[in-house]
Amino acid sequence: MARVVRFIPGEQAVRAHPTQLDCFFQVIEDDTGSRLLHLSTFGSADRESKPKSSQSIQLDRGSARELIGVIEKAFPGLVASGVTWSG
């Protein structure tokens, strides 16, 4: 659980995960008043124990901009939609 500094292309042998889950997001501020996007996952619906945060990451403005670039390369022509949020 940490703040993402940069995104680096990986070369691990990875495959698609068999389970799906929700990702919760919050906009928070750090000690200096800078805005951060906090993303948390809480495990799949099949989890035996009660829901608890499995992973969380935080993005500042720079790492969020970099992630947008990564997403645009992975999904050319993608148009954002589907998020309803007033914050």
Residue pairs with C-beta under 8 A, 6 or more apart in sequence:
1 53
1 55
1 56
1 57
2 57
2 58
3 36
3 57
3 58
3 59
3 60
3 63
4 57
4 58
4 59
4 63
4 67
5 63
6 63
6 66
7 63
7 66
7 67
7 70
19 44
19 46
20 44
21 41
21 42
21 43
21 44
21 45
21 54
22 41
22 42
23 39
23 40
23 41
24 39
24 40
24 41
24 42
25 37
25 38
25 39
25 40
26 37
26 38
26 40
27 35
27 36
27 37
27 38
27 87
28 35
28 36
28 38
28 58
29 35
29 36
30 36
30 60
34 60
34 61
35 60
35 61
36 58
36 59
36 60
37 58
37 59
37 64
38 56
38 57
38 58
39 56
39 57
39 58
39 59
40 53
40 55
40 56
41 53
41 54
41 55
41 56
42 51
42 52
42 53
42 54
43 51
43 52
43 54
59 67
71 78
72 78
